[in-house]
């Protein structure tokens, strides 16, 4: 059975008021990008991942550095350099913009934000993250049930998001030059945070290296900026069992063949990020 991605449904039914707001924001972003030296893709840092993979904790660690300006997921659509101006506007509105920082940061968890990325986008540096499908889907279901939103109200809906996004990550990985990308899994991040942060520090040329500690900015816990369930409860990356928001472990209500496909996609991601130079 064919399914219509949630992102496509959302675009088709986007209120006119929001569309006008987006046009105004993009125009302002273009003006900011033309004046702001930060708005260059070769200086930008992105986490490219999916929901519920530990990206909020990693974002908080990165954004705790004075040379990085950001807070989490800003929901910017990257189609041109003007998009970086929109990113600055979003950061400034949330009082998280650092004018002197050489690097702008954003986290991208949905394909509507990076599907139309132009060639310049791939001059940035990207940190890819993914998590095993069963844990991810259970965590997505739990999140949206607890915050009272109707999205992803079935295992199949969450699985469809995961499948589409992992396929996108695999495609995006191949489009970045080898020197501009690094990847890790949720398991590696939670079992070896020090080692993974050292890898990322070397990749981003950060000295001293990143440390496993952070303070959660308010912007990372509200308005879709990050994890509203656990981010404020912790100040470091902790083992998966400690941070898990999954209340009940259970089997997924999806067909076995689909779960097999999801596992294969995850293993393909894991293979790419652990075997690439």
Secondary structure, DSSP 8 states (H G I E B T S, - for coil): -----HHHHHHHT--HHHHHHHHHHHHHHHHHHHH-TT--GGG-EEEE--TTSSHHHHHHHHHTSTTEE--S------SSTHHHHHHHHHHHHTT---TT-SEEEEEE-SHHHHTT--GGGGGSEEEEEE--HHHHHHHHHHHHHHTT--TT-SHHHHHHHHHHHHHHHHHHHHHS-GGGEEEEEHHHHHH-HHHHHHHHHHHHT-SS---S-----GGGTSTTSS-TTTGGG-SS---HHHH---------SS-HHHHHHHHHHHHHHHHHHHH--
